[in-house]
Amino acid sequence: QVQLVESGGGLVQPGGSLRLSCAASGFTFSMKSMSWYRQAPGKERELVASINRAGASTDYADSVKDRFTISRDNAKNTVYLQMNSLKPEDTAVYYCYYLTLGNTAYWGQGTQVTVSS
């Protein structure tokens, strides 16, 4: 079965960095675009970044452009989110996501990122 397991979250000071990882299994990872979403308390879940199956094309929310970088390692079935220059407003639960050809959405369990001094 499909599994998406995020890791790498934690508490970091403003201006700091974190790298999130999402280990995928149960599907042909190299054939799927992958995305990171986040949900802050009291807010809707929002798309943070996406990457195509080859890793050659990426897209970012305006709020994270030039600070976050999405990447993938198809040999390890893993997608990453490098987050630099973190701000308190980046505090959220971050989720790994992909959508099947049949429009079934899969989410990981999420990893908490807290940016606070």
KEKE-3310 file (N, C-alpha, C; in steps of 0.2 Angstrom, whole numbers, plus 5000, padded with zeros to 4 digits):
npx = (5004:5001:5013:5018:5030:5034:5048:5060:5055:5054:5059:5064:5074:5069:5075:5083:5086:5079:5078:5066:5061:5053:5049:5044:5033:5026:5021:5026:5038:5046:5039:5030:5024:5027:5022:5023:5013:5007:4999:4994:4989:4972:4970:4968:4974:4989:4997:5014:5026:5030:5036:5042:5042:5054:5062:5066:5058:5051:5039:5034:5025:5022:5025:5036:5046:5062:5067:5064:5068:5063:5067:5072:5076:5076:5081:5081:5068:5063:5057:5062:5062:5070:5072:5075:5080:5070:5053:5042:5029:5030:5027:5019:5011:5018:5015:5018:5013:5004:4996:4986:4984:4971:4965:4966:4970:4985:4992:5005:5008:5012:5023:5028:5033:5040:5043:5051:5057)
npy = (4994:5012:5023:5037:5045:5057:5067:5076:5088:5101:5112:5128:5143:5160:5164:5152:5135:5121:5104:5095:5078:5066:5050:5038:5024:5010:5013:5018:5028:5036:5040:5049:5066:5076:5084:5097:5102:5113:5116:5128:5132:5135:5139:5135:5121:5123:5124:5122:5118:5110:5097:5090:5073:5070:5079:5090:5101:5114:5121:5135:5142:5159:5164:5157:5157:5158:5155:5142:5126:5113:5096:5080:5062:5050:5037:5034:5035:5047:5063:5080:5095:5109:5121:5138:5153:5154:5159:5165:5164:5153:5143:5127:5112:5101:5093:5079:5074:5066:5064:5052:5045:5042:5052:5050:5055:5055:5057:5061:5058:5070:5083:5092:5109:5122:5139:5149:5161)
npz = (5000:4998:5005:5014:5022:5032:5039:5049:5054:5067:5081:5077:5077:5071:5055:5054:5048:5041:5035:5027:5024:5014:5013:5002:4997:4989:4977:4960:4962:4954:4943:4947:4950:4964:4979:4992:5005:5018:5034:5044:5061:5062:5049:5031:5022:5012:4996:4995:4988:4972:4962:4947:4940:4935:4942:4936:4934:4945:4956:4966:4981:4982:4994:4999:4990:4984:4996:5000:4994:4984:4981:4974:4976:4966:4966:4979:4982:4988:4993:4996:5006:5007:5019:5021:5030:5039:5045:5058:5053:5045:5053:5054:5051:5040:5025:5015:4998:4985:4969:4961:4944:4944:4951:4965:4981:4991:5007:5018:5036:5041:5047:5061:5060:5069:5071:5081:5093)
capx = (5000:5005:5015:5022:5032:5038:5053:5064:5052:5056:5059:5070:5074:5069:5082:5086:5085:5077:5077:5061:5061:5047:5050:5038:5033:5020:5020:5032:5039:5050:5034:5025:5025:5026:5021:5023:5008:5007:4993:4995:4983:4966:4971:4967:4980:4991:5002:5020:5030:5029:5042:5039:5044:5062:5065:5068:5053:5048:5035:5033:5021:5025:5027:5042:5050:5069:5069:5063:5069:5061:5071:5070:5081:5072:5085:5079:5061:5062:5057:5065:5060:5075:5069:5080:5078:5063:5050:5037:5023:5031:5025:5014:5012:5020:5013:5020:5007:5004:4989:4986:4980:4963:4963:4966:4976:4988:4995:5008:5005:5014:5028:5027:5038:5039:5048:5050:5063)
capy = (5000:5018:5026:5043:5046:5063:5068:5082:5094:5103:5119:5132:5150:5163:5164:5146:5131:5114:5100:5089:5072:5061:5043:5035:5017:5007:5015:5020:5035:5040:5042:5054:5072:5076:5091:5098:5106:5115:5119:5132:5132:5139:5140:5130:5118:5127:5121:5125:5117:5104:5095:5085:5066:5070:5084:5096:5107:5115:5127:5137:5147:5166:5166:5153:5158:5160:5153:5135:5122:5106:5091:5073:5057:5044:5031:5033:5036:5052:5070:5084:5102:5113:5127:5142:5159:5153:5165:5163:5162:5146:5137:5123:5105:5100:5086:5076:5073:5065:5062:5046:5046:5041:5057:5048:5059:5052:5062:5058:5060:5077:5084:5099:5114:5128:5144:5153:5162)
capz = (5000:4998:5012:5013:5029:5033:5045:5049:5057:5074:5083:5075:5078:5065:5051:5054:5042:5042:5029:5028:5020:5013:5011:4998:4995:4987:4970:4956:4964:4949:4938:4950:4953:4971:4982:4999:5008:5025:5037:5050:5065:5060:5042:5027:5020:5006:4993:4996:4982:4968:4958:4942:4941:4934:4946:4931:4935:4951:4957:4973:4983:4982:5001:5000:4984:4986:5003:5000:4988:4984:4977:4975:4974:4963:4968:4986:4983:4993:4991:5001:5006:5011:5021:5024:5032:5041:5048:5062:5049:5042:5057:5052:5050:5033:5023:5008:4994:4978:4966:4956:4938:4945:4956:4972:4984:4996:5011:5024:5042:5043:5052:5064:5060:5073:5070:5087:5097)
cpx = (5004:5007:5019:5024:5037:5043:5057:5061:5055:5055:5065:5069:5072:5076:5085:5084:5083:5077:5072:5062:5054:5049:5044:5039:5026:5017:5026:5034:5042:5045:5029:5027:5024:5026:5022:5018:5010:5000:4995:4988:4978:4966:4970:4974:4982:4997:5009:5025:5029:5035:5039:5043:5052:5065:5067:5064:5050:5044:5034:5028:5025:5028:5034:5047:5057:5071:5069:5065:5067:5065:5069:5076:5077:5075:5083:5072:5059:5062:5059:5062:5066:5072:5074:5077:5070:5060:5045:5031:5024:5029:5019:5016:5013:5019:5016:5013:5008:4997:4990:4983:4973:4961:4962:4972:4978:4992:4999:5005:5007:5019:5028:5034:5036:5045:5047:5057:5062)
cpy = (5006:5021:5032:5045:5052:5063:5074:5088:5095:5110:5122:5139:5154:5164:5157:5142:5124:5110:5094:5084:5069:5055:5040:5028:5015:5009:5017:5027:5039:5042:5047:5061:5072:5083:5091:5103:5108:5117:5122:5132:5137:5141:5134:5127:5122:5123:5125:5124:5111:5103:5089:5078:5066:5074:5090:5102:5108:5121:5128:5142:5154:5167:5162:5154:5161:5158:5145:5132:5115:5102:5084:5068:5051:5037:5029:5034:5041:5059:5074:5091:5105:5119:5132:5149:5159:5158:5162:5161:5156:5141:5134:5116:5104:5093:5085:5074:5071:5063:5057:5049:5046:5046:5055:5052:5055:5057:5058:5060:5067:5077:5091:5103:5120:5132:5149:5155:5160)
cpz = (5000:5005:5010:5020:5029:5039:5044:5052:5064:5075:5080:5076:5071:5062:5051:5048:5045:5035:5030:5023:5020:5010:5008:4997:4993:4980:4967:4957:4958:4943:4941:4951:4960:4974:4990:5000:5015:5027:5044:5054:5063:5053:5038:5024:5013:5003:4994:4990:4979:4964:4953:4943:4940:4938:4942:4932:4942:4951:4965:4975:4983:4989:5003:4995:4987:4993:5004:4994:4989:4979:4978:4973:4972:4965:4975:4988:4989:4990:4997:5000:5010:5012:5024:5026:5034:5045:5053:5058:5045:5046:5055:5052:5042:5031:5016:5004:4987:4976:4961:4950:4939:4950:4963:4975:4990:5000:5016:5030:5045:5048:5054:5063:5064:5073:5076:5090:5104)
residu = (GLN:VAL:GLN:LEU:VAL:GLU:SER:GLY:GLY:GLY:LEU:VAL:GLN:PRO:GLY:GLY:SER:LEU:ARG:LEU:SER:CYS:ALA:ALA:SER:GLY:PHE:THR:PHE:SER:MET:LYS:SER:MET:SER:TRP:TYR:ARG:GLN:ALA:PRO:GLY:LYS:GLU:ARG:GLU:LEU:VAL:ALA:SER:ILE:ASN:ARG:ALA:GLY:ALA:SER:THR:ASP:TYR:ALA:ASP:SER:VAL:LYS:ASP:ARG:PHE:THR:ILE:SER:ARG:ASP:ASN:ALA:LYS:ASN:THR:VAL:TYR:LEU:GLN:MET:ASN:SER:LEU:LYS:PRO:GLU:ASP:THR:ALA:VAL:TYR:TYR:CYS:TYR:TYR:LEU:THR:LEU:GLY:ASN:THR:ALA:TYR:TRP:GLY:GLN:GLY:THR:GLN:VAL:THR:VAL:SER:SER)
# end
